[in-house]
Amino acid sequence: MDTNQAMQDFVNKLVDEKNYEDLDPEVREQIVKDVNERLENTINAKVVAALSDEQITEFEALLDKNASSEEVQAFIGKSIPNGEEFLTQVLVDFKKSYLGLV
């Protein structure tokens, strides 16, 4: 499974776990889109906070060229110690916040 699909699955599962009742398909689609944008913004903010100034410039260049999720993940993996664990913790924290568990 590619990174984009994994993130989409994560977001869909979050929306399911939120237990919205009687959602029209169009409304659910918009919620999924909004949650996905919030998740991307959260990941980007956490990554930037963990990078040096030089790495931030490199990261911004990646985002400016609309890099794939795989490219961004590879950058995080080489730029942030324990990058995979870092991303996992960001996802766990986002889930807790979205579901109101914190």
MMTF fields as JSON, N, C-alpha, C and O atoms, coordinates in Angstrom:
{
  "mmtfVersion": "1.0.0",
  "mmtfProducer": "UNKNOWN",
  "numBonds": 407,
  "numAtoms": 408,
  "numGroups": 102,
  "numChains": 1,
  "numModels": 1,
  "chainsPerModel": [1],
  "groupsPerChain": [102],
  "chainIdList": ["A"],
  "bondAtomList": [4, 2, 8, 6, 12, 10, 16, 14, 20, 18, 24, 22, 28, 26, 32, 30, 36, 34, 40, 38, 44, 42, 48, 46, 52, 50, 56, 54, 60, 58, 64, 62, 68, 66, 72, 70, 76, 74, 80, 78, 84, 82, 88, 86, 92, 90, 96, 94, 100, 98, 104, 102, 108, 106, 112, 110, 116, 114, 120, 118, 124, 122, 128, 126, 132, 130, 136, 134, 140, 138, 144, 142, 148, 146, 152, 150, 156, 154, 160, 158, 164, 162, 168, 166, 172, 170, 176, 174, 180, 178, 184, 182, 188, 186, 192, 190, 196, 194, 200, 198, 204, 202, 208, 206, 212, 210, 216, 214, 220, 218, 224, 222, 228, 226, 232, 230, 236, 234, 240, 238, 244, 242, 248, 246, 252, 250, 256, 254, 260, 258, 264, 262, 268, 266, 272, 270, 276, 274, 280, 278, 284, 282, 288, 286, 292, 290, 296, 294, 300, 298, 304, 302, 308, 306, 312, 310, 316, 314, 320, 318, 324, 322, 328, 326, 332, 330, 336, 334, 340, 338, 344, 342, 348, 346, 352, 350, 356, 354, 360, 358, 364, 362, 368, 366, 372, 370, 376, 374, 380, 378, 384, 382, 388, 386, 392, 390, 396, 394, 400, 398, 404, 402],
  "bondOrderList": [1, 1, 1, 1, 1, 1, 1, 1, 1, 1, 1, 1, 1, 1, 1, 1, 1, 1, 1, 1, 1, 1, 1, 1, 1, 1, 1, 1, 1, 1, 1, 1, 1, 1, 1, 1, 1, 1, 1, 1, 1, 1, 1, 1, 1, 1, 1, 1, 1, 1, 1, 1, 1, 1, 1, 1, 1, 1, 1, 1, 1, 1, 1, 1, 1, 1, 1, 1, 1, 1, 1, 1, 1, 1, 1, 1, 1, 1, 1, 1, 1, 1, 1, 1, 1, 1, 1, 1, 1, 1, 1, 1, 1, 1, 1, 1, 1, 1, 1, 1, 1],
  "groupList": [{"groupName": "MET", "atomNameList": ["N", "CA", "C", "O"], "elementList": ["N", "C", "C", "O"], "formalChargeList": [0, 0, 0, 0], "bondAtomList": [1, 0, 2, 1, 3, 2], "bondOrderList": [1, 1, 2], "singleLetterCode": "M", "chemCompType": "L-PEPTIDE LINKING"}, {"groupName": "ASP", "atomNameList": ["N", "CA", "C", "O"], "elementList": ["N", "C", "C", "O"], "formalChargeList": [0, 0, 0, 0], "bondAtomList": [1, 0, 2, 1, 3, 2], "bondOrderList": [1, 1, 2], "singleLetterCode": "D", "chemCompType": "L-PEPTIDE LINKING"}, {"groupName": "THR", "atomNameList": ["N", "CA", "C", "O"], "elementList": ["N", "C", "C", "O"], "formalChargeList": [0, 0, 0, 0], "bondAtomList": [1, 0, 2, 1, 3, 2], "bondOrderList": [1, 1, 2], "singleLetterCode": "T", "chemCompType": "L-PEPTIDE LINKING"}, {"groupName": "ASN", "atomNameList": ["N", "CA", "C", "O"], "elementList": ["N", "C", "C", "O"], "formalChargeList": [0, 0, 0, 0], "bondAtomList": [1, 0, 2, 1, 3, 2], "bondOrderList": [1, 1, 2], "singleLetterCode": "N", "chemCompType": "L-PEPTIDE LINKING"}, {"groupName": "GLN", "atomNameList": ["N", "CA", "C", "O"], "elementList": ["N", "C", "C", "O"], "formalChargeList": [0, 0, 0, 0], "bondAtomList": [1, 0, 2, 1, 3, 2], "bondOrderList": [1, 1, 2], "singleLetterCode": "Q", "chemCompType": "L-PEPTIDE LINKING"}, {"groupName": "ALA", "atomNameList": ["N", "CA", "C", "O"], "elementList": ["N", "C", "C", "O"], "formalChargeList": [0, 0, 0, 0], "bondAtomList": [1, 0, 2, 1, 3, 2], "bondOrderList": [1, 1, 2], "singleLetterCode": "A", "chemCompType": "L-PEPTIDE LINKING"}, {"groupName": "PHE", "atomNameList": ["N", "CA", "C", "O"], "elementList": ["N", "C", "C", "O"], "formalChargeList": [0, 0, 0, 0], "bondAtomList": [1, 0, 2, 1, 3, 2], "bondOrderList": [1, 1, 2], "singleLetterCode": "F", "chemCompType": "L-PEPTIDE LINKING"}, {"groupName": "VAL", "atomNameList": ["N", "CA", "C", "O"], "elementList": ["N", "C", "C", "O"], "formalChargeList": [0, 0, 0, 0], "bondAtomList": [1, 0, 2, 1, 3, 2], "bondOrderList": [1, 1, 2], "singleLetterCode": "V", "chemCompType": "L-PEPTIDE LINKING"}, {"groupName": "LYS", "atomNameList": ["N", "CA", "C", "O"], "elementList": ["N", "C", "C", "O"], "formalChargeList": [0, 0, 0, 0], "bondAtomList": [1, 0, 2, 1, 3, 2], "bondOrderList": [1, 1, 2], "singleLetterCode": "K", "chemCompType": "L-PEPTIDE LINKING"}, {"groupName": "LEU", "atomNameList": ["N", "CA", "C", "O"], "elementList": ["N", "C", "C", "O"], "formalChargeList": [0, 0, 0, 0], "bondAtomList": [1, 0, 2, 1, 3, 2], "bondOrderList": [1, 1, 2], "singleLetterCode": "L", "chemCompType": "L-PEPTIDE LINKING"}, {"groupName": "GLU", "atomNameList": ["N", "CA", "C", "O"], "elementList": ["N", "C", "C", "O"], "formalChargeList": [0, 0, 0, 0], "bondAtomList": [1, 0, 2, 1, 3, 2], "bondOrderList": [1, 1, 2], "singleLetterCode": "E", "chemCompType": "L-PEPTIDE LINKING"}, {"groupName": "TYR", "atomNameList": ["N", "CA", "C", "O"], "elementList": ["N", "C", "C", "O"], "formalChargeList": [0, 0, 0, 0], "bondAtomList": [1, 0, 2, 1, 3, 2], "bondOrderList": [1, 1, 2], "singleLetterCode": "Y", "chemCompType": "L-PEPTIDE LINKING"}, {"groupName": "PRO", "atomNameList": ["N", "CA", "C", "O"], "elementList": ["N", "C", "C", "O"], "formalChargeList": [0, 0, 0, 0], "bondAtomList": [1, 0, 2, 1, 3, 2], "bondOrderList": [1, 1, 2], "singleLetterCode": "P", "chemCompType": "L-PEPTIDE LINKING"}, {"groupName": "ARG", "atomNameList": ["N", "CA", "C", "O"], "elementList": ["N", "C", "C", "O"], "formalChargeList": [0, 0, 0, 0], "bondAtomList": [1, 0, 2, 1, 3, 2], "bondOrderList": [1, 1, 2], "singleLetterCode": "R", "chemCompType": "L-PEPTIDE LINKING"}, {"groupName": "ILE", "atomNameList": ["N", "CA", "C", "O"], "elementList": ["N", "C", "C", "O"], "formalChargeList": [0, 0, 0, 0], "bondAtomList": [1, 0, 2, 1, 3, 2], "bondOrderList": [1, 1, 2], "singleLetterCode": "I", "chemCompType": "L-PEPTIDE LINKING"}, {"groupName": "SER", "atomNameList": ["N", "CA", "C", "O"], "elementList": ["N", "C", "C", "O"], "formalChargeList": [0, 0, 0, 0], "bondAtomList": [1, 0, 2, 1, 3, 2], "bondOrderList": [1, 1, 2], "singleLetterCode": "S", "chemCompType": "L-PEPTIDE LINKING"}, {"groupName": "GLY", "atomNameList": ["N", "CA", "C", "O"], "elementList": ["N", "C", "C", "O"], "formalChargeList": [0, 0, 0, 0], "bondAtomList": [1, 0, 2, 1, 3, 2], "bondOrderList": [1, 1, 2], "singleLetterCode": "G", "chemCompType": "PEPTIDE LINKING"}],
  "groupTypeList": [0, 1, 2, 3, 4, 5, 0, 4, 1, 6, 7, 3, 8, 9, 7, 1, 10, 8, 3, 11, 10, 1, 9, 1, 12, 10, 7, 13, 10, 4, 14, 7, 8, 1, 7, 3, 10, 13, 9, 10, 3, 2, 14, 3, 5, 8, 7, 7, 5, 5, 9, 15, 1, 10, 4, 14, 2, 10, 6, 10, 5, 9, 9, 1, 8, 3, 5, 15, 15, 10, 10, 7, 4, 5, 6, 14, 16, 8, 15, 14, 12, 3, 16, 10, 10, 6, 9, 2, 4, 7, 9, 7, 1, 6, 8, 8, 15, 11, 9, 16, 9, 7],
  "groupIdList": [1, 2, 3, 4, 5, 6, 7, 8, 9, 10, 11, 12, 13, 14, 15, 16, 17, 18, 19, 20, 21, 22, 23, 24, 25, 26, 27, 28, 29, 30, 31, 32, 33, 34, 35, 36, 37, 38, 39, 40, 41, 42, 43, 44, 45, 46, 47, 48, 49, 50, 51, 52, 53, 54, 55, 56, 57, 58, 59, 60, 61, 62, 63, 64, 65, 66, 67, 68, 69, 70, 71, 72, 73, 74, 75, 76, 77, 78, 79, 80, 81, 82, 83, 84, 85, 86, 87, 88, 89, 90, 91, 92, 93, 94, 95, 96, 97, 98, 99, 100, 101, 102],
  "secStructList": [7, 7, 2, 2, 2, 2, 2, 2, 2, 2, 2, 2, 2, 2, 2, 2, 2, 2, 6, 7, 1, 1, 7, 7, 2, 2, 2, 2, 2, 2, 2, 2, 2, 2, 2, 2, 2, 2, 2, 2, 2, 2, 2, 2, 2, 2, 2, 2, 2, 2, 1, 7, 2, 2, 2, 2, 2, 2, 2, 2, 2, 2, 2, 2, 6, 6, 7, 7, 2, 2, 2, 2, 2, 2, 2, 2, 2, 2, 2, 1, 6, 6, 2, 2, 2, 2, 2, 2, 2, 2, 2, 2, 2, 2, 2, 2, 2, 2, 6, 6, 7, 7],
  "xCoordList": [0.853, 0.0, 0.894, 1.856, 0.577, 1.4, 1.025, -0.002, 1.873, 1.699, 0.409, -0.293, 0.087, -1.153, -2.363, -3.268, -2.385, -3.506, -3.562, -4.645, -2.41, -2.368, -2.908, -3.642, -2.545, -3.043, -4.546, -5.274, -5.006, -6.436, -7.206, -8.273, -6.675, -7.307, -7.347, -8.347, -6.259, -6.184, -7.271, -7.97, -7.411, -8.408, -9.822, -10.674, -10.071, -11.403, -11.743, -12.875, -10.765, -10.994, -11.29, -12.15, -10.57, -10.834, -12.262, -12.957, -12.692, -14.054, -15.066, -16.078, -14.798, -15.681, -15.719, -16.786, -14.547, -14.46, -15.129, -15.532, -15.248, -15.895, -17.396, -18.058, -17.924, -19.329, -20.323, -21.257, -20.106, -21.113, -22.361, -22.265, -23.52, -24.754, -25.435, -25.443, -26.004, -26.809, -26.112, -26.686, -24.877, -24.133, -24.51, -24.516, -24.822, -24.984, -23.612, -22.61, -23.536, -22.238, -21.437, -20.213, -22.126, -21.42, -20.803, -19.693, -21.531, -21.038, -19.848, -18.845, -19.956, -18.846, -17.607, -16.495, -17.804, -16.681, -15.987, -14.759, -16.775, -16.191, -15.463, -14.398, -16.023, -15.358, -14.023, -13.012, -14.012, -12.773, -11.744, -10.573, -12.173, -11.26, -10.691, -9.49, -11.555, -11.115, -10.149, -9.141, -10.457, -9.582, -8.235, -7.19, -8.26, -7.009, -6.141, -4.93, -6.748, -6.002, -5.439, -4.293, -6.242, -5.762, -4.596, -3.625, -4.695, -3.616, -2.344, -1.269, -2.444, -1.263, -0.638, 0.584, -1.467, -0.948, -0.268, 0.77, -0.848, -0.26, 1.091, 2.066, 1.14, 2.408, 3.458, 4.583, 3.102, 4.062, 4.563, 5.757, 3.671, 4.072, 5.01, 6.0, 4.707, 5.562, 6.929, 7.952, 6.935, 8.205, 9.052, 10.233, 8.462, 9.207, 9.787, 10.919, 9.013, 9.491, 10.699, 11.489, 10.846, 11.937, 13.171, 14.172, 13.117, 14.198, 15.088, 14.681, 16.31, 17.213, 16.767, 15.937, 17.306, 16.954, 17.264, 16.475, 18.413, 18.799, 17.82, 17.419, 17.445, 16.499, 15.109, 14.398, 14.726, 13.439, 13.399, 12.392, 14.487, 14.556, 14.387, 13.669, 15.041, 14.937, 13.507, 12.972, 12.908, 11.545, 10.555, 9.658, 10.718, 9.836, 9.943, 8.943, 11.161, 11.346, 10.586, 9.988, 10.603, 9.842, 8.355, 7.686, 7.841, 6.421, 6.055, 4.991, 6.943, 6.68, 6.567, 5.83, 7.291, 7.233, 6.171, 6.124, 5.306, 4.239, 4.784, 4.31, 5.781, 6.4, 5.37, 4.405, 5.587, 4.687, 4.85, 5.828, 3.884, 3.965, 5.197, 5.821, 5.537, 6.713, 7.986, 8.878, 8.069, 9.251, 9.342, 10.424, 8.206, 8.182, 8.58, 9.363, 8.046, 8.382, 9.864, 10.494, 10.427, 11.856, 12.684, 13.682, 12.266, 12.967, 12.924, 13.938, 11.746, 11.609, 12.501, 13.159, 12.523, 13.33, 14.809, 15.506, 15.297, 16.726, 17.047, 18.197, 16.055, 16.315, 16.0, 16.575, 15.099, 14.673, 15.058, 14.672, 15.815, 16.158, 14.883, 13.923, 14.894, 13.712, 12.471, 11.401, 12.639, 11.576, 10.275, 9.198, 10.364, 9.136, 8.398, 7.175, 9.141, 8.525, 7.959, 6.904, 8.674, 8.22, 6.853, 5.921, 6.737, 5.466, 4.367, 3.22, 4.712, 3.723, 3.183, 1.979, 4.074, 3.629, 2.764, 1.793, 3.092, 2.265, 0.858, -0.133, 0.776, -0.527, -1.313, -2.518, -0.644, -1.313, -1.847, -2.987, -1.018, -1.442, -2.608, -3.541, -2.554, -3.632, -4.93, -5.991, -4.833, -6.028, -6.643, -7.855, -5.809, -6.319, -7.002, -8.069, -6.383, -6.96, -8.284, -9.273, -8.293, -9.501, -10.664, -11.808, -10.366, -11.422, -11.75, -12.629, -11.053, -11.332, -10.855, -11.46, -9.765, -9.254, -8.202, -7.685, -7.881, -6.891, -7.512, -6.838],
  "yCoordList": [-1.179, 0.0, 1.237, 1.312, 2.206, 3.403, 4.355, 4.191, 5.34, 6.268, 7.06, 7.256, 7.521, 8.281, 7.448, 7.942, 6.193, 5.322, 5.05, 5.011, 4.862, 4.62, 5.824, 5.664, 7.025, 8.234, 8.381, 8.754, 8.09, 8.18, 7.17, 7.485, 5.974, 4.962, 5.415, 5.215, 6.023, 6.536, 7.588, 7.554, 8.511, 9.578, 8.996, 9.387, 8.078, 7.462, 6.743, 6.813, 6.054, 5.346, 6.338, 6.087, 7.459, 8.483, 8.998, 9.115, 9.303, 9.815, 8.757, 9.089, 7.487, 6.409, 6.345, 6.193, 6.462, 6.375, 7.557, 7.456, 8.664, 9.85, 9.62, 10.317, 8.635, 8.232, 9.354, 9.583, 10.041, 11.006, 10.223, 9.154, 10.74, 10.023, 10.625, 11.841, 9.744, 10.137, 11.132, 12.156, 10.821, 11.696, 11.408, 10.256, 12.456, 12.315, 12.023, 12.491, 11.265, 10.955, 12.207, 12.221, 13.252, 14.486, 15.16, 15.689, 15.134, 15.745, 14.946, 15.524, 13.615, 12.771, 13.023, 13.108, 13.141, 13.407, 14.722, 14.807, 15.74, 17.032, 16.927, 17.518, 16.188, 15.992, 15.287, 15.694, 14.237, 13.507, 14.443, 14.418, 15.257, 16.221, 17.198, 17.469, 17.723, 18.676, 18.04, 18.645, 16.82, 16.128, 15.834, 15.962, 15.443, 15.179, 16.434, 16.363, 17.572, 18.837, 19.181, 19.614, 18.989, 19.262, 18.359, 18.8, 17.084, 16.146, 16.553, 16.554, 16.896, 17.332, 18.568, 18.654, 19.525, 20.737, 20.419, 20.997, 19.507, 19.103, 18.431, 18.748, 17.508, 16.822, 17.833, 17.808, 18.72, 19.727, 20.611, 20.902, 21.038, 21.899, 21.163, 21.733, 19.906, 19.126, 18.864, 18.891, 18.611, 18.381, 19.644, 19.586, 20.78, 22.041, 22.33, 22.798, 22.053, 22.308, 21.443, 21.811, 20.296, 19.376, 19.566, 18.875, 20.486, 20.646, 21.847, 22.798, 21.778, 22.931, 23.929, 23.596, 25.135, 26.144, 25.662, 25.87, 25.02, 24.506, 23.43, 23.406, 22.551, 21.494, 22.061, 21.537, 23.127, 23.772, 24.292, 24.137, 24.903, 25.399, 24.253, 24.384, 23.141, 21.966, 21.401, 21.005, 21.372, 20.861, 21.751, 21.254, 23.066, 24.002, 23.82, 23.907, 23.565, 23.328, 22.079, 22.062, 21.051, 19.832, 20.135, 19.707, 20.881, 21.206, 22.099, 21.939, 23.043, 23.95, 23.202, 23.623, 22.1, 21.336, 20.237, 19.351, 20.317, 19.33, 17.909, 17.042, 17.689, 16.373, 15.342, 15.662, 14.119, 13.034, 12.751, 13.164, 12.046, 11.654, 10.796, 10.878, 9.973, 9.119, 9.952, 9.649, 11.016, 11.887, 12.61, 12.734, 13.086, 13.774, 12.812, 13.165, 11.599, 10.611, 10.26, 10.099, 10.139, 9.856, 10.997, 10.758, 12.231, 13.39, 13.354, 13.572, 13.076, 13.001, 11.893, 12.067, 10.762, 9.634, 9.948, 9.466, 10.763, 11.079, 12.318, 12.512, 13.158, 14.431, 14.421, 15.194, 13.556, 13.522, 12.163, 11.125, 12.169, 10.89, 10.122, 10.69, 8.833, 8.0, 8.557, 8.671, 8.901, 9.543, 8.77, 9.36, 7.439, 6.635, 6.714, 6.852, 6.627, 6.741, 8.148, 8.322, 9.142, 10.532, 10.666, 11.22, 10.157, 10.247, 9.458, 9.901, 8.307, 7.51, 8.291, 8.288, 8.959, 9.739, 10.916, 11.239, 11.561, 12.657, 12.142, 12.796, 10.971, 10.393, 10.026, 10.267, 9.448, 9.087, 10.345, 10.369, 11.382, 12.636, 13.277, 13.79, 13.247, 13.807, 13.047, 13.649, 11.729, 10.904, 11.237, 11.422, 11.31, 11.631, 12.989, 13.153, 13.957, 15.302, 15.309, 15.887, 14.673, 14.654, 13.948, 14.398, 12.856, 12.095, 12.641, 12.112, 13.694, 14.304, 13.478, 13.504, 12.739, 11.863, 12.542, 11.938, 13.795, 14.519, 15.754, 16.5],
  "zCoordList": [0.0, 0.0, 0.0, 0.765, -0.857, -0.899, 0.236, 0.895, 0.442, 1.558, 1.436, 2.428, 0.222, 0.036, 0.425, 1.099, 0.007, 0.338, 1.832, 2.417, 2.452, 3.894, 4.662, 5.637, 4.223, 4.891, 4.678, 5.598, 3.471, 3.184, 4.032, 4.559, 4.162, 5.006, 6.465, 7.155, 6.925, 8.297, 8.524, 9.537, 7.589, 7.717, 7.678, 8.476, 6.768, 6.692, 7.992, 8.468, 8.561, 9.821, 10.956, 11.801, 10.962, 11.977, 11.883, 12.893, 10.67, 10.484, 10.929, 11.545, 10.62, 11.081, 12.601, 13.196, 13.23, 14.694, 15.38, 16.539, 14.682, 15.256, 15.423, 16.192, 14.696, 14.818, 14.536, 15.304, 13.429, 12.992, 12.615, 12.013, 12.961, 12.66, 11.435, 11.238, 10.621, 9.468, 8.544, 8.173, 8.18, 7.266, 5.825, 5.39, 5.098, 3.654, 3.072, 3.612, 1.991, 1.381, 1.018, 1.146, 0.566, 0.201, 1.423, 1.359, 2.53, 3.766, 4.287, 4.705, 4.262, 4.706, 3.856, 4.376, 2.558, 1.656, 2.011, 1.989, 2.336, 2.719, 4.055, 4.228, 4.987, 6.282, 6.077, 6.65, 5.266, 4.986, 4.369, 4.746, 3.433, 2.791, 3.824, 3.834, 4.688, 5.712, 6.707, 7.072, 7.145, 8.1, 7.447, 8.085, 6.185, 5.469, 5.399, 5.608, 5.11, 5.068, 6.441, 6.555, 7.481, 8.844, 9.203, 9.819, 8.812, 9.096, 8.37, 8.969, 7.1, 6.344, 6.972, 7.091, 7.374, 8.017, 9.34, 9.663, 10.1, 11.38, 11.167, 11.848, 10.223, 9.934, 9.506, 10.005, 8.591, 8.115, 9.248, 9.324, 10.121, 11.246, 12.196, 12.655, 12.491, 13.4, 12.773, 13.457, 11.469, 10.774, 10.821, 11.164, 10.482, 10.468, 11.853, 11.97, 12.893, 14.256, 14.614, 15.483, 13.947, 14.265, 13.38, 13.57, 12.419, 11.45, 11.744, 12.411, 11.23, 11.272, 10.197, 9.351, 10.225, 9.224, 7.809, 6.888, 7.646, 6.33, 5.86, 4.696, 6.77, 6.421, 6.115, 5.257, 6.816, 6.545, 5.109, 4.418, 4.664, 3.294, 2.307, 1.315, 2.574, 1.708, 1.729, 0.694, 2.905, 3.049, 2.305, 1.622, 2.436, 1.725, 0.219, -0.494, -0.269, -1.7, -2.135, -3.211, -1.319, -1.615, -1.716, -2.657, -0.732, -0.729, -1.914, -2.512, -2.253, -3.374, -4.697, -5.588, -4.828, -6.079, -6.021, -6.874, -4.978, -4.801, -4.798, -5.532, -3.965, -3.839, -3.4, -2.707, -3.809, -3.416, -1.922, -1.298, -1.372, 0.037, 0.29, 1.348, -0.693, -0.556, -0.466, 0.326, -1.29, -1.245, 0.092, 0.665, 0.586, 1.874, 2.982, 3.864, 2.94, 3.962, 3.916, 4.962, 2.718, 2.586, 3.178, 3.858, 2.918, 3.479, 5.004, 5.667, 5.555, 7.012, 7.556, 8.582, 6.875, 7.319, 7.395, 8.288, 6.451, 6.465, 7.291, 7.685, 7.56, 8.238, 9.729, 10.496, 10.132, 11.533, 12.11, 11.572, 13.2, 13.831, 14.184, 14.703, 13.896, 14.156, 13.46, 14.059, 12.182, 11.411, 11.387, 11.469, 11.275, 11.241, 12.575, 12.609, 13.661, 14.981, 15.187, 15.796, 14.671, 14.746, 14.073, 14.657, 12.839, 12.116, 12.822, 12.881, 13.349, 14.076, 15.264, 15.52, 15.991, 17.149, 16.725, 17.409, 15.615, 15.101, 14.786, 15.11, 14.153, 13.818, 15.073, 15.141, 16.058, 17.313, 18.004, 18.468, 18.068, 18.707, 17.955, 18.573, 16.628, 15.82, 16.078, 16.243, 16.111, 16.352, 17.708, 17.82, 18.723, 20.065, 20.078, 20.67, 19.423, 19.38, 18.6, 19.052, 17.444, 16.6, 17.296, 17.221, 17.962, 18.633, 20.018, 20.699, 20.442, 21.734, 22.904, 23.975, 22.706, 23.764, 24.627, 25.567, 24.316, 25.115, 25.717, 26.427]
}
